[in-house]
Amino acid sequence: FKMVTIIGIENKQNSKGENFIALVLQDGLQMVQSKTTGRFYATARKTSITSTFDEQTAKSLIGTKMPGKIEKLPCEPYDYVVKETGEMLLLEHTWSYNPSPASVEEHVLGDLTFA
């Protein structure tokens, strides 16, 4: 069963200039192999979701685990600067929270009926 953790909050503003609190979510540890060096590194996917909470309530939720996972979704290309190295990358994906990801069995067997 996949879980994500609320690891922080962000104060944001919508297109109408209204302030809101976003919850920052992170999934579990993943090992990824570098395309340039071939070496593995540890990482975790992060994303944020909007909320209706005030700042105090949102802060009280930090550490809460919720069912779901963070998934990679295609999007319009955009420039991204790696904070640690200053390297600029062109990315064509974003990360999104999915509260009820289907398992492989559900995808493969979901439409089958057994007698």
Helices and strands as residue ranges (DSSP letters): E 3-13, E 19-26, E 30-33, E 40-43, E 46-50, H 55-60, E 65-67, E 69-81, E 88-98, H 104-109
